[in-house]
Amino acid sequence: MKTIASCFISLMCALPLAAQRSLAGEDGPDKATARENPVSTVPYESGKSSISTCEDRWSNFLPILGKEACERGYVLPRPFGVSLGYMHQEQPFDVGDVLVNGVDVKNPGLAVVNEVQNEESTITLRFDAWILPFWNVYGILGRTEGDADGPLMVNLAPIFPGLCKLTDNNCQIDTKFELDYTADVTGFGTTIAGGYKDFFGMIDVNRTNANLDISTTDAEATVVSSRIGWNGKLGGFTGVLWVGAMYQEIEQTLDLEIDIGDNLVDVEIEQSTAEPWNYLIGGQWDINRSFAVLAEFGFGERSSQMLNITYRF
């Protein structure tokens, strides 16, 4: 009968290094799978439960149950990681409330703001640790630069009747707004992953907060992604290839100042993602047990490109 520990170990993570050794059959453990790549320093399981893949390192206290796993022939990623990443994405945003000097002008029909196009680039520094062989937690620090643009039509006459009667005051606004913004980003997340032989699956959830310099409120984002893929070697390539899907739930507020005559009017536009889902394809090259390079592309109404380099220790 399997123990709880061995049941946990059977869910080993495939990203970023280890493929699953095969389970024992009726005739005993599988023979060597010959997945070792002679031109790579990244090890793979032999398929033999008697061959240990343990490293003698100071960081061996994580993951919990990691020693039991490597003694059974599993190859685990080193427990701690530091990643430097770049991500660029473009997507449409739906518009919620439109406030002029704190007054809602969208619901009475005084304002019309169609879909807003948003483009941004983010640089992140990520710190992670494998707590269990299949469970990773991480923190994120980053910097975002972006721009948003869209049509804006507002009739201010019912709100400022006296002001709008004055000469040269344009209270019927029909324009296109363009905003540039920056933000510091902080966040945290977790990953659950498992694999069998050369194949793996994973689910990642993270929550981030961005203090937009053009808004009185922070932008909050919840991102859930799932990937399935293959882990092995192709010639001189040792690493991982995958497909997946990503869900993003983002809420943010854009602040504008519009000139009507000699007066400035504050306009707030609340936004949320128009299409939360897009599809992913990506890969990771494991240079050695310490360094890996990752690239991923997103398709759909939201397009994205991500590049990441990781050092594990």
Secondary structure, 3 states (H helix, E strand, C coil): CCCHHHHHHCCCCCCCCCCCCCCCECCECCCCCCCCCCCCCCCCCCCCCCCCCCCCCHHHHCCCCHHHHHHCCCCCCCCEEEEEEEEEEEEEEEEEEEEECCEECCCCCCEECCCEEEEEEEEEEEEEEEEECCEEEEEEEEEEEEEEEEEEEEECCCCCHHHHCCCCCCCEEEEEEEEEEEEEEEEEEEEEEEEECCEEEEEEEEEEEECCCCCCCCEEEEEEEEEEEEEEEECCEEEEEEEEEEEEEEEEEEEEEEEECCEEEEEEEEEEECCCEEEEEEEEEECCCCEEEEEEEEECCCEEEEEEEEEEC
